[in-house]
Amino acid sequence: MTGKFVFSHPTGNANVRAAANGLAQSGQLAAFHTAIAAFPGSWLDRLGAVGPLAELRRRSFEPALAPFTHTWPWREAGRLLAGRTGWEALVRPETGAFSVDAVYQSLDRRVATGLGQAAKAGATGVYAYEDGAAGAFRAAKNLGLKCYYDLPIGYWRAAQRLLAPERERWPAWAPTLVGFGDSAAKLGRKDEELRLADRIFVASRFTADTLRDYPGPLAPVEIIPYGFPPVGETRIYTAHPGRVLKLLFVGGLSQRKGVANLFAAVAALAPHIELTVVGHKSSDACPALDAALARHRWIPSLPHADILHLMRAHDVLAFPSLFEGFGLVITEAMSQGTPVITTDRTAGPDLIEHGHNGWLVEAGSTEALQAALAELLHRPEAVARAGRAAQESARRRPWAVYGHELAVALAQ
């Protein structure tokens, strides 16, 4: 008999939407718990048309999910409000009353409280995400329900092992490596979630590999890469010999994303590369980052539709991340016909055939990144060829394929 799953995530990003839709379409969704949910024509959807409340439309879901959806908006609403009004103490990681941690744990407690009733109604398992699963998994074990765990980014012990050397390699950029501040309690919850899981789902081979650092036995791990957004229109490529290469980076401005390597590689090839950077600074106490941004076009934030448009206006996306569970900007750029240079510590190896629909370089190697960019300066025709191939890859794997594959895996 096919199982029925209580599915939980506070914010409902693209992969969560696809997963929930896949479960609903396969008849496996018992309930969907999230913080804020807007459905077409609802009062929240209409409020999202007001400029300052546009964030609400980013929480839109398919109408088919409405009968299954349960919301718990208070912490998340407080987080959004505090973020806009500058009340930093309220959103400070772990300690803030409206921090991301508080949002995840609040929803987790809510799901745990309702699992008994869900089990009586026929639920057989709970599917939850990193940092928001411990309470629900404990309750599930007491009720005899199965625990399905989604790890969207690499395991924390592997992150510390791989990123700690960056502090010595790039000391001026060390302030941007802010992921080492998690408390022992938070890291302990992450390990507890993994220990309680009956199955673990990840979106890339790299994420699966990081779980080798877990100090104990683990449940089976299944790799299901995310899907691509809708493919953009056929584009005209303008890269040619002698023309400046228009390079784009989108992501958090941290050395976890390899930004020091990126700026160094571009500097070595100046003035033949024009770099645009989109993303928030991870730290305001990094003079090296400030100096690098001053030399290039920097856009702190853009709406998603504008980012897709900007991708189409650039030749290549560089995403030299040193630790990434997937890297949605990779699939977004490819869907727009913008080929990607990325590393072996992203979903790149799952999506990109080197030299065909993009390029893969060694993580942390400025030399490898510089060589890839130099090759495109010498062979600009490769941009158009790889861009068209990238778009074809995107056509073959829309988000619905990811949702279907996850539903099939859970049905097994």
C-alpha positions as CSV (number, residue, x, y, z in Angstrom):
1,M,0.0,0.0,0.0
2,T,1.3,3.5,-0.9
3,G,2.3,5.6,2.1
4,K,0.9,8.9,3.1
5,F,3.3,11.6,4.2
6,V,3.2,14.6,6.4
7,F,5.4,17.0,4.6
8,S,7.0,20.1,6.3
9,H,9.1,23.1,5.3
10,P,8.9,26.7,6.7
11,T,9.4,28.7,3.5
12,G,8.6,26.5,0.5
13,N,11.3,27.3,-2.0
14,A,11.3,25.8,-5.6
15,N,12.4,22.3,-4.7
16,V,9.9,22.2,-1.8
17,R,7.1,23.2,-4.2
18,A,8.0,20.5,-6.7
19,A,8.3,17.9,-4.0
20,A,4.9,18.8,-2.5
21,N,3.3,18.8,-5.9
22,G,4.8,15.4,-6.7
23,L,3.4,13.9,-3.5
24,A,0.0,15.4,-4.1
25,Q,-0.2,14.2,-7.7
26,S,0.8,10.7,-6.7
27,G,-1.8,10.6,-3.9
28,Q,0.9,10.3,-1.2
29,L,0.4,13.7,0.6
30,A,-1.4,13.5,3.9
31,A,-0.6,17.1,5.0
32,F,1.7,20.0,4.0
33,H,2.9,22.2,6.8
34,T,4.6,25.6,6.1
35,A,4.8,29.1,7.6
36,I,3.0,31.2,5.0
37,A,1.1,30.0,1.9
38,A,-0.6,32.0,-0.7
39,F,-2.9,30.5,-3.3
40,P,-4.1,32.1,-6.5
41,G,-7.0,34.5,-5.8
42,S,-6.6,34.3,-2.0
43,W,-6.4,37.4,0.1
44,L,-2.7,36.8,0.7
45,D,-2.2,36.6,-3.0
46,R,-4.0,39.9,-3.5
47,L,-1.9,41.5,-0.7
48,G,1.2,40.4,-2.6
49,A,0.3,42.8,-5.4
50,V,1.2,45.7,-3.0
51,G,4.8,46.6,-3.4
52,P,6.1,46.3,0.2
53,L,4.2,42.9,0.5
54,A,5.6,41.4,-2.7
55,E,7.3,38.7,-0.5
56,L,3.9,37.1,-0.1
57,R,3.8,36.1,-3.7
58,R,7.1,34.3,-3.3
59,R,5.1,32.0,-1.0
60,S,2.6,31.0,-3.7
61,F,1.7,27.3,-4.2
62,E,-0.4,25.3,-6.7
63,P,-4.1,25.3,-5.9
64,A,-4.1,21.5,-5.7
65,L,-2.1,21.9,-2.4
66,A,-4.7,24.0,-0.7
67,P,-6.7,21.2,0.9
68,F,-3.6,19.7,2.4
69,T,-1.9,22.9,3.7
70,H,-1.6,24.0,7.3
71,T,0.2,27.3,8.1
72,W,1.9,28.6,11.2
73,P,2.9,32.1,10.1
74,W,3.7,34.0,13.3
75,R,7.5,33.5,13.6
76,E,8.1,33.9,9.9
77,A,6.0,37.0,9.7
78,G,8.0,38.4,12.6
79,R,11.2,37.5,10.9
80,L,10.2,39.3,7.7
81,L,9.0,42.4,9.6
82,A,12.1,42.5,11.8
83,G,14.3,42.2,8.7
84,R,12.7,45.1,7.0
85,T,12.8,47.4,10.1
86,G,16.4,46.7,11.1
87,W,15.7,45.0,14.4
88,E,18.8,42.8,14.1
89,A,18.7,41.4,17.6
90,L,15.4,39.8,16.8
91,V,16.7,37.9,13.8
92,R,20.2,37.1,15.2
93,P,21.0,33.4,14.5
94,E,19.9,31.0,17.2
95,T,19.2,33.6,19.9
96,G,16.7,35.9,18.1
97,A,13.1,35.4,18.8
98,F,12.4,35.6,15.0
99,S,15.6,34.1,13.7
100,V,15.6,31.5,11.0
101,D,16.4,28.9,13.7
102,A,13.3,30.0,15.7
103,V,11.1,29.8,12.5
104,Y,12.3,26.2,11.7
105,Q,12.0,25.0,15.3
106,S,8.6,26.6,15.8
107,L,7.1,24.8,12.8
108,D,8.9,21.6,13.8
109,R,7.2,21.6,17.2
110,R,3.8,22.4,15.5
111,V,4.2,19.4,13.2
112,A,5.3,17.1,16.1
113,T,2.2,18.1,18.1
114,G,-0.2,17.1,15.3
115,L,1.5,13.9,14.2
116,G,-0.7,11.7,16.5
117,Q,-3.9,13.0,14.8
118,A,-2.3,12.6,11.4
119,A,-1.4,9.0,12.1
120,K,-5.0,8.3,13.1
121,A,-6.0,9.7,9.8
122,G,-3.7,7.4,7.9
123,A,-0.3,9.1,7.7
124,T,2.6,6.6,7.6
125,G,5.6,8.9,7.6
126,V,6.9,12.4,7.9
127,Y,9.2,14.1,5.4
128,A,11.2,17.1,6.8
129,Y,14.3,19.2,6.2
130,E,17.5,19.8,8.0
131,D,17.2,22.0,11.1
132,G,13.4,21.5,11.1
133,A,13.0,17.8,11.7
134,A,14.2,16.7,15.2
135,G,11.0,17.2,17.1
136,A,8.8,15.7,14.4
137,F,11.1,12.7,14.0
138,R,11.1,12.1,17.8
139,A,7.3,12.1,17.8
140,A,7.2,9.9,14.7
141,K,9.4,7.3,16.3
142,N,7.0,7.1,19.3
143,L,4.1,6.6,16.9
144,G,5.8,4.0,14.6
145,L,5.9,6.4,11.6
146,K,8.8,6.4,9.2
147,C,11.2,9.4,9.1
148,Y,12.3,10.8,5.7
149,Y,15.0,13.4,5.8
150,D,16.0,16.0,3.2
151,L,19.6,17.4,3.5
152,P,19.7,20.3,1.1
153,I,23.4,21.2,1.8
154,G,26.4,19.2,2.7
155,Y,26.9,17.7,6.1
156,W,28.3,20.1,8.7
157,R,31.4,18.2,9.7
158,A,32.5,18.0,6.1
159,A,31.9,21.8,5.8
160,Q,34.3,22.4,8.7
161,R,36.9,20.1,7.3
162,L,36.8,21.6,3.8
163,L,36.4,25.2,4.6
164,A,38.6,25.6,7.7
165,P,41.8,25.7,5.5
166,E,40.4,28.7,3.6
167,R,41.0,30.9,6.7
168,E,44.7,30.3,6.3
169,R,44.7,30.3,2.5
170,W,42.8,33.6,2.3
171,P,43.2,35.3,5.7
172,A,41.9,38.6,4.4
173,W,38.6,36.9,3.4
174,A,38.2,34.9,6.6
175,P,35.5,37.3,8.0
176,T,33.2,36.1,5.2
177,L,33.3,32.5,6.5
178,V,30.5,32.9,8.9
179,G,29.3,29.3,9.0
180,F,31.5,28.3,11.9
181,G,29.4,30.0,14.6
182,D,26.7,27.3,15.0
183,S,26.3,26.3,18.7
184,A,27.0,22.7,19.9
185,A,23.3,22.4,20.5
186,K,22.4,23.2,16.9
187,L,25.0,20.9,15.5
188,G,23.8,18.2,17.9
189,R,20.2,18.6,16.5
190,K,21.6,18.1,13.0
191,D,23.2,14.9,14.0
192,E,20.1,13.7,15.8
193,E,18.0,14.3,12.7
194,L,20.3,12.2,10.7
195,R,20.4,9.4,13.4
196,L,16.6,9.3,13.5
197,A,16.1,9.2,9.7
198,D,14.9,6.0,8.0
199,R,15.9,7.4,4.6
200,I,17.9,10.4,3.5
201,F,17.4,12.4,0.3
202,V,20.0,14.7,-1.3
203,A,20.1,16.6,-4.5
204,S,23.8,16.0,-5.6
205,R,26.6,13.5,-5.4
206,F,28.7,16.0,-3.5
207,T,26.1,16.2,-0.7
208,A,26.0,12.5,-0.5
209,D,29.8,12.3,-0.3
210,T,29.9,14.7,2.6
211,L,27.9,12.2,4.7
212,R,31.0,10.0,4.9
213,D,32.1,12.4,7.7
214,Y,29.1,11.3,9.8
215,P,30.5,9.4,12.8
216,G,28.2,6.4,12.8
217,P,25.8,4.3,10.7
218,L,23.3,6.1,8.4
219,A,20.1,5.2,6.7
220,P,20.2,4.7,2.9
221,V,21.0,7.8,1.0
222,E,19.2,8.6,-2.3
223,I,20.4,11.2,-4.8
224,I,17.6,13.0,-6.8
225,P,18.9,16.2,-8.6
226,Y,16.5,19.1,-8.6
227,G,14.8,20.3,-11.7
228,F,15.2,23.3,-14.0
229,P,12.9,26.4,-14.2
230,P,11.0,27.0,-17.4
231,V,13.4,27.4,-20.4
232,G,13.8,31.0,-21.7
233,E,13.4,32.0,-25.3
234,T,16.0,31.2,-27.9
235,R,18.8,33.8,-27.5
236,I,21.3,35.4,-29.7
237,Y,24.9,35.1,-28.6
238,T,27.3,38.0,-29.2
239,A,30.6,36.6,-27.9
240,H,33.3,36.9,-30.5
241,P,37.1,37.3,-30.7
242,G,38.3,40.6,-29.3
243,R,35.1,41.3,-27.4
244,V,35.0,41.6,-23.6
245,L,33.6,38.5,-22.0
246,K,30.5,39.3,-19.9
247,L,30.8,37.3,-16.7
248,L,28.1,37.0,-14.0
249,F,28.2,35.8,-10.4
250,V,25.0,35.3,-8.4
251,G,25.1,34.2,-4.7
252,G,26.2,35.1,-1.2
253,L,29.4,37.0,-1.1
254,S,31.4,34.6,1.0
255,Q,34.6,32.5,0.4
256,R,32.3,29.5,0.8
257,K,31.2,30.5,-2.7
258,G,34.8,30.9,-3.8
259,V,34.5,34.6,-4.4
260,A,38.2,35.3,-3.5
261,N,39.2,32.8,-6.3
262,L,36.8,34.5,-8.7
263,F,38.0,38.0,-8.1
264,A,41.7,36.9,-8.4
265,A,41.0,35.0,-11.6
266,V,39.2,38.0,-13.2
267,A,42.0,40.4,-12.1
268,A,44.5,38.2,-13.9
269,L,42.6,38.5,-17.1
270,A,41.7,42.2,-16.9
271,P,40.6,44.1,-19.0
272,H,39.2,41.3,-21.1
273,I,36.5,40.3,-18.7
274,E,33.5,42.4,-17.5
275,L,32.2,41.1,-14.1
276,T,28.8,41.7,-12.6
277,V,28.2,40.5,-9.1
278,V,24.7,40.0,-7.6
279,G,24.5,39.1,-3.9
280,H,24.5,40.2,-0.3
281,K,27.7,40.6,1.7
282,S,28.1,37.9,4.3
283,S,30.1,40.3,6.4
284,D,30.5,44.1,6.7
285,A,34.0,43.6,8.2
286,C,35.9,42.4,5.2
287,P,38.0,45.2,3.5
288,A,39.2,42.8,0.9
289,L,35.6,42.1,-0.3
290,D,34.8,45.8,-0.2
291,A,37.8,46.6,-2.4
292,A,37.0,43.9,-4.9
293,L,33.4,45.0,-5.2
294,A,34.5,48.6,-5.9
295,R,36.3,47.4,-9.0
296,H,33.2,45.7,-10.5
297,R,29.5,46.2,-11.0
298,W,27.8,45.1,-7.8
299,I,24.0,44.7,-7.3
300,P,23.2,43.7,-3.7
301,S,19.7,42.2,-4.5
302,L,17.4,41.7,-7.5
303,P,13.9,40.1,-7.9
304,H,14.1,36.6,-9.3
305,A,12.7,37.6,-12.7
306,D,15.3,40.3,-13.0
307,I,18.1,37.9,-12.2
308,L,16.9,35.6,-15.0
309,H,16.9,38.6,-17.4
310,L,20.4,39.5,-16.2
311,M,21.6,36.0,-16.9
312,R,20.4,36.2,-20.5
313,A,22.4,39.5,-20.8
314,H,25.7,37.8,-19.9
315,D,27.9,35.3,-21.7
316,V,28.7,33.0,-18.8
317,L,27.8,32.4,-15.1
318,A,30.7,31.7,-12.8
319,F,29.8,29.7,-9.7
320,P,33.1,28.6,-8.1
321,S,31.6,27.4,-4.8
322,L,33.7,25.4,-2.3
323,F,30.7,23.8,-0.5
324,E,27.2,23.7,-2.1
325,G,24.4,21.2,-1.7
326,F,23.2,22.0,-5.2
327,G,23.4,25.5,-6.5
328,L,20.0,26.6,-7.9
329,V,21.7,29.4,-9.8
330,I,23.3,26.7,-12.0
331,T,20.0,25.4,-13.3
332,E,18.6,29.0,-13.5
333,A,21.4,30.1,-15.8
334,M,21.3,27.0,-17.9
335,S,17.6,27.4,-18.5
336,Q,18.3,30.9,-19.9
337,G,21.0,29.5,-22.3
338,T,23.8,30.9,-20.1
339,P,26.5,28.3,-19.7
340,V,28.1,27.8,-16.3
341,I,31.6,27.4,-15.0
342,T,31.3,25.6,-11.6
343,T,33.2,23.2,-9.4
344,D,33.1,19.6,-8.3
345,R,31.6,20.6,-5.0
346,T,28.2,21.6,-6.4
347,A,25.6,19.8,-8.4
348,G,27.8,20.6,-11.5
349,P,28.9,17.0,-11.9
350,D,25.3,15.8,-11.8
351,L,24.2,18.3,-14.5
352,I,27.1,19.4,-16.6
353,E,29.2,17.4,-19.1
354,H,32.5,19.3,-19.2
355,G,33.0,21.2,-22.4
356,H,29.5,20.3,-23.8
357,N,26.9,22.2,-21.8
358,G,29.2,24.0,-19.3
359,W,32.6,23.6,-17.6
360,L,33.8,22.0,-14.4
361,V,36.9,23.2,-12.5
362,E,38.6,22.1,-9.3
363,A,37.1,23.7,-6.2
364,G,39.4,26.3,-4.6
365,S,41.7,26.5,-7.6
366,T,42.2,30.0,-8.9
367,E,44.4,28.7,-11.6
368,A,41.8,26.2,-12.9
369,L,39.1,28.9,-13.0
370,Q,41.4,31.4,-14.7
371,A,42.3,28.8,-17.3
372,A,38.7,28.1,-18.1
373,L,38.0,31.8,-18.5
374,A,41.1,32.3,-20.7
375,E,40.0,29.4,-22.9
376,L,36.6,31.1,-23.5
377,L,38.5,34.3,-24.4
378,H,40.4,32.4,-27.0
379,R,37.4,30.3,-28.2
380,P,34.3,32.6,-27.7
381,E,32.3,30.4,-30.1
382,A,32.2,27.8,-27.3
383,V,29.9,30.1,-25.3
384,A,27.0,29.8,-27.8
385,R,27.5,26.0,-28.3
386,A,27.5,25.3,-24.6
387,G,24.6,27.7,-24.0
388,R,22.4,26.0,-26.5
389,A,23.3,22.6,-25.0
390,A,22.6,23.9,-21.5
391,Q,19.1,24.9,-22.6
392,E,18.5,21.5,-24.0
393,S,19.5,19.9,-20.7
394,A,17.0,22.2,-19.0
395,R,14.2,21.2,-21.3
396,R,14.7,17.5,-20.4
397,R,14.4,18.0,-16.7
398,P,11.7,20.5,-15.6
399,W,10.8,20.7,-11.9
400,A,7.9,18.3,-12.4
401,V,10.4,15.5,-13.2
402,Y,12.1,16.0,-9.8
403,G,8.7,15.9,-8.0
404,H,7.7,12.8,-9.9
405,E,11.1,11.0,-9.1
406,L,10.8,11.8,-5.4
407,A,7.3,10.5,-5.3
408,V,8.3,7.3,-7.0
409,A,11.2,6.9,-4.6
410,L,8.9,7.3,-1.6
411,A,6.4,4.9,-3.0
412,Q,9.1,2.2,-3.1
